[in-house]
């Protein structure tokens, strides 16, 4: 088997919690591709499916016996931050978060931790941005979440051999074509582009300090909300993080903002309530 060059992973969930699916695509240095996929028809979450995809990819990598490193691409900041930043703190605290609550998905974090090593380079890729590997993983994951998995490509070394190059054939040239024809050719005169005046805008220190002061107030508020376990409405959260409310509502999984993980807690009185939790002291 050829060298594994990179691995892409993604997860999907219908309902969150709800039926879920995961997809993994392994790319080889010789151009070969191996696709993996699976699902859970119970009440799983998007985060668990993201983790299942990375576990499957690293299990495949480990089973290959490859000694060279590999790059693993995921669009989940939850996975990236968890495995590279938070997990050491979780283990020291007996799998407790900074607020003393049990860490979610401990079983999968332990499995992922056992597969992780210095040979794995974790790389974030923005989801649905046109990246071929990420888009394919999403297709696989969504298909499994809907209970209608698509066909997965299997790696075959023989299928990746490049076809034998055919000798280049030159078209026949008639006698008439060899006759040199002279014509008056006028030189192309390039017109110079008009000079563009570049204006330099000087920063307004007073305005900058005002923006910085307002930002610090929002950060202090977020910290107090996290320490007090206060729940925020979508509108309140939008003011703190400076993100449109409709963008926040569309988020179906835990997400990271600055030094906090933000989680959807529940819907109450036609409002969605959110909780902030510090990440830097995990």
C-alpha positions in Angstrom: 0.0 0.0 0.0 1.3 3.5 -0.9 2.0 6.2 1.6 -1.0 7.9 3.2 -0.7 11.6 2.4 -3.6 13.1 4.2 -7.0 12.3 5.9 -10.2 14.2 5.8 -13.0 13.7 8.3 -16.5 15.1 8.9 -19.7 14.3 10.9 -23.4 15.0 10.4 -26.5 14.7 12.5 -30.2 15.0 11.8 -31.7 16.8 14.8 -28.7 17.0 17.1 -29.4 14.8 19.0 -30.8 12.5 16.4 -29.6 10.0 13.7 -26.1 10.7 12.7 -23.4 9.7 10.3 -19.7 10.2 9.7 -17.4 10.2 6.7 -13.6 9.8 6.3 -11.5 10.0 3.1 -7.9 8.8 3.0 -5.7 10.2 0.3 -2.6 8.4 -0.8 0.6 9.8 -2.3 0.1 7.7 -5.5 -3.4 9.3 -6.1 -5.3 6.4 -4.6 -8.4 7.1 -2.4 -10.0 5.0 0.4 -13.4 6.1 1.8 -14.9 5.1 5.1 -18.3 5.8 6.6 -20.7 4.8 9.3 -23.7 6.0 11.3 -25.8 5.8 14.4 -29.6 5.6 14.0 -30.1 6.5 17.7 -30.0 9.9 19.4 -26.4 10.9 18.8 -24.8 14.3 18.3 -22.9 16.1 15.6 -19.8 16.3 17.9 -19.8 12.5 18.5 -20.0 11.9 14.7 -17.1 14.3 14.1 -15.1 12.4 16.7 -16.1 9.0 15.2 -14.8 10.1 11.8 -11.4 11.1 13.2 -11.1 7.9 15.2 -11.8 5.9 12.1 -9.2 7.8 10.1 -6.5 7.4 12.7 -7.3 3.7 13.2 -6.8 3.2 9.5 -3.6 5.1 9.6 -2.3 3.1 12.6 -3.3 -0.2 11.0 -1.3 0.7 7.9 2.0 0.6 9.9 3.1 3.9 8.2 6.1 5.5 10.0 5.8 8.8 8.2 3.5 11.5 9.6 0.1 12.4 8.3 -2.1 15.5 8.1 -5.7 15.1 9.4 -8.2 17.8 8.2 -11.4 18.5 10.1 -13.9 21.3 10.1 -14.7 20.8 13.8 -13.1 23.3 16.2 -14.5 21.2 19.0 -12.3 18.2 17.9 -9.2 20.4 17.1 -9.3 22.3 20.4 -10.2 19.3 22.5 -7.4 17.0 21.3 -4.7 19.7 21.1 -5.5 22.0 24.0 -8.2 20.9 26.5 -7.6 17.1 26.9 -4.5 17.4 29.1 -6.4 19.5 31.6 -9.4 17.2 31.5 -7.2 14.2 32.4 -5.5 16.0 35.3 -8.9 16.9 36.7 -10.3 13.4 36.4 -12.2 14.2 33.3 -13.9 17.2 34.8 -14.3 20.6 33.2 -13.3 23.9 34.7 -16.8 24.1 36.3 -16.5 20.6 37.8 -19.0 19.0 35.3 -18.2 15.7 33.7 -16.6 16.1 30.3 -19.0 15.1 27.5 -18.0 12.3 25.2 -15.3 11.0 27.5 -15.4 7.5 25.9 -14.5 9.0 22.5 -11.9 11.4 23.8 -10.1 8.5 25.5 -10.2 6.5 22.2 -9.0 9.5 20.2 -6.2 10.3 22.8 -4.9 6.7 22.5 -4.6 7.0 18.7 -3.1 10.5 18.7 0.7 11.0 18.5 3.2 13.6 17.4 3.1 12.1 13.9 -0.5 13.4 13.5 -0.7 17.0 12.3 -4.2 18.5 13.1 -5.4 20.9 10.5 -8.6 23.0 10.6 -10.5 23.4 7.3 -13.6 25.6 7.0 -16.6 23.5 6.2 -18.6 23.9 3.0 -15.9 26.1 1.5 -15.4 24.1 -1.7 -12.5 21.9 -0.3 -12.8 18.6 -2.2 -11.9 16.4 0.7 -14.2 18.1 3.2 -17.1 18.2 0.7 -16.8 14.5 0.0 -16.7 13.6 3.7 -19.8 15.7 4.3 -21.6 13.8 1.5 -20.7 10.5 3.1 -21.7 11.6 6.6 -25.0 13.1 5.5 -25.9 10.0 3.5 -25.4 7.8 6.6 -27.3 10.2 8.8 -30.3 9.8 6.5 -30.0 6.0 6.5 -29.2 5.9 2.8 -25.4 5.5 2.6 -23.7 6.2 -0.8 -21.2 3.9 -2.4 -17.6 4.3 -1.0 -14.5 4.2 -3.1 -12.0 1.5 -2.3 -8.2 1.8 -2.7 -6.7 -0.2 -5.5 -3.1 0.2 -6.4 -3.5 -1.0 -9.9 -6.2 1.5 -10.6 -3.9 4.4 -9.8 -1.1 3.6 -12.3 -0.8 6.3 -14.9 -1.6 5.3 -18.5 1.4 4.8 -20.8 2.3 8.0 -22.6 1.6 7.9 -26.3 4.2 9.4 -28.7 3.3 12.8 -29.9 2.2 12.9 -33.5 2.8 15.9 -35.6 0.2 16.8 -38.3 1.3 16.4 -41.9 2.3 19.7 -43.5 1.6 20.3 -47.1 4.0 22.0 -49.5 1.9 25.1 -49.6 2.1 25.4 -45.9 5.9 25.7 -46.1 5.7 28.9 -48.1 6.7 31.9 -46.0 4.2 34.6 -46.2 5.3 38.1 -45.2 2.8 40.6 -44.0 3.0 44.1 -42.6 2.6 43.6 -38.8 2.0 46.6 -36.8 3.7 46.6 -33.4 1.3 46.4 -30.4 1.6 49.5 -28.3 0.7 49.0 -24.7 -1.1 51.9 -23.1 0.1 52.8 -19.7 -2.5 52.6 -16.9 -3.3 55.9 -15.3 -1.6 56.4 -12.0 -3.8 55.5 -9.1 -3.6 57.8 -6.1 -3.4 55.8 -2.9 -4.7 57.5 0.2 -3.4 56.5 3.6 -5.9 56.7 6.3 -4.4 57.5 9.6 -5.8 55.5 12.6 -7.8 57.5 15.1 -6.4 56.6 18.5 -9.4 57.8 20.4 -11.8 55.8 18.3 -9.5 52.7 18.6 -9.5 53.0 22.4 -13.2 53.3 22.4 -13.6 50.1 20.4 -11.0 48.3 22.6 -12.8 49.4 25.8 -16.1 48.1 24.5 -14.5 44.8 23.5 -13.0 44.4 27.0 -16.4 45.0 28.6 -17.9 42.3 26.4 -15.1 39.9 27.4 -15.5 40.6 31.1 -19.2 40.0 30.8 -18.6 36.7 29.0 -16.2 35.7 31.8 -18.8 36.5 34.5 -21.5 34.7 32.7 -19.3 31.6 32.4 -18.3 31.7 36.1 -21.9 32.1 37.3 -23.2 29.5 34.8 -25.7 32.1 33.6 -27.8 31.2 30.6 -28.0 33.8 27.8 -30.7 34.3 25.2 -29.8 34.3 21.5 -30.2 38.1 21.4 -28.1 38.6 24.5 -25.4 36.3 23.2 -25.4 38.1 19.8 -24.5 41.4 21.6 -21.6 39.7 23.5 -20.0 37.9 20.6 -21.0 40.4 17.9 -22.5 37.8 15.6 -25.9 38.0 14.0 -28.6 36.2 16.0 -29.7 34.2 12.9 -26.2 32.9 12.5 -26.1 31.8 16.1 -29.5 30.0 15.9 -28.2 28.0 12.9 -25.4 26.5 15.0 -26.3 23.0 15.9 -23.2 22.0 17.9 -20.9 23.4 20.5 -18.7 26.1 19.1 -15.7 28.2 20.2 -15.6 32.0 20.6 -12.4 33.5 21.9 -11.7 31.7 25.2 -15.2 30.1 25.6 -17.1 27.1 24.4 -20.7 28.0 23.7 -23.4 25.4 24.0 -27.0 25.3 23.2 -28.8 24.3 26.4 -32.5 24.3 25.8 -35.5 26.2 24.3 -37.6 28.0 26.8 -40.6 30.3 26.2 -39.9 30.5 22.5 -36.2 31.4 23.2 -33.0 29.4 22.8 -30.8 29.6 25.9 -27.0 29.3 25.6 -24.2 28.7 28.1 -20.6 29.9 28.0 -17.7 27.8 29.5 -14.0 28.8 29.7 -11.6 26.8 27.7 -8.2 28.1 28.7 -8.2 26.7 32.2 -9.5 23.2 31.2 
